[in-house]
């Protein structure tokens, strides 16, 4: 598998990359932190990756998008899968007070992820093949007082991907929306863990399976599909009274 | 105990593998091997002490730091390099032996020393200077560590080896995590042809025969270990089953089918009446009689080295109360060995041991200052925690081990007295010079 991973230093992305490396895949990684990227690249090579390329950059810099796709395409002689994995949760209370911070949350979680998906679609369209896998979140399924900035960004992304999937259907390009539940990662390091938390490795296996099977929308682990189904059914006049 | 922790983390109840004692700690995480020490422990009260925590597979309290801070090495999980020519593997300290083996075995390499479980980390293997079934030829894990990086609470980093920062290296190998935190290590791997072990099984009806087998086998077999029924006495004292094996040298056996290693999970803490002297006697007797002597057979390395890894949380068998693992080493001296007296004392004590293992240690010295293995014979007992009675019997064993000039393994201990520790490890005074002043453990506070 030849995969371009955007936001490659995220815990889930790294777990996916490790699995691909052990299957002797080829990887091209993009992330902000060059030092971490270097450590991950070394690790993937030892784990069996055929080759690992990297580019350091902020995923909100749209002017770089074409460059990255070209670099990845050149390095691996083609791309099979694009995985868009970056994101930040933000501190809800601070976001409510600081529009600049809030703007960043939308920019990172929605705007950049959507535009990168579009860039991937443009790249794949000519070849009439490819998989675009994007990390959404169960938080995007319903607005909650505890994280509606992050949640609404993911909701917007969810709908954007729905449209993109529809648009790319006839071109043979798959768009996979991945909705993980709670995952034990640096993003959730401050939260108290309970039985609903899954390890990035478990999520990564699910992501790979979804990519191979070209699924449309997957909840990971699987039980979140049913949890969110119930949560979505709660009428708003009740939901607004809940402390979630 | 209540802990103060500013905005940062919450207190976790932490158990070691023996489920005794229970402890509470703040858990911080080392973000990556390049992260500064101060960054990893941001916001922690300065008077608290630190201890690196891998997978919590030590049996007693040497991996616990009750009321203080544990530094999880979970994220130090990256490989750094593997030299396909020399077989030198450089990995971060939080990588488990399982991850290493899964990766290197298909490439024809093996770890130089493995313990009875592959779920320990590289850092833990060094800090406890673990040993395995090949101690008589290979020595301890520490004998094969080419170099390691030590990060101290003052933020300093040292690359340590037998040629560079030698004193620090010797203190850190077997140093129970008290000299600072091991960030990465270079390990010399050994070449193998395939994942298969050629194993022979020899049943022995008395401890005397074990000594005959082990004397005869240690020069011809790389791996030797005895399982023992420690509840039989008299003419059958120390009867058991002796296993010996070598790596298979053939290459073309890759078609042999490996039973899929579906791991089962022990679902809950067993009620405490399940393991009693009677049920242990039944188990030990059945095990003895179902393992007749067998000529060479092929077994995969996983069941050969890690039979218990097939059941997740097997420690739950002992129930909530947990268990003690007691491992001592005493001088060899053949049939005059003080081990006879120790086994007899235990067999008569009224306690039982579910799994008992006996093995001879070889002459190869470890670089580690506080390393446990010494030339001689080592005995490992798994004893359900039945409170005072158990502690009394183990204390009596301690007296005998001290008398014999032996020692008890700190990595498995949860109860040895200060006095016993001083007797076992006179190297402690020298070790103190290298101990990080801000590092400590429940074990260390107990024995010093």
Boltz contact constraints between the chains, C-beta under 6 A:
constraints:
  - contact:
      token1: [A, 35]
      token2: [B, 34]
      max_distance: 6.0
  - contact:
      token1: [A, 39]
      token2: [B, 78]
      max_distance: 6.0
  - contact:
      token1: [A, 42]
      token2: [B, 80]
      max_distance: 6.0
  - contact:
      token1: [A, 43]
      token2: [B, 78]
      max_distance: 6.0
  - contact:
      token1: [A, 43]
      token2: [B, 79]
      max_distance: 6.0
  - contact:
      token1: [A, 46]
      token2: [B, 79]
      max_distance: 6.0
  - contact:
      token1: [A, 46]
      token2: [B, 82]
      max_distance: 6.0
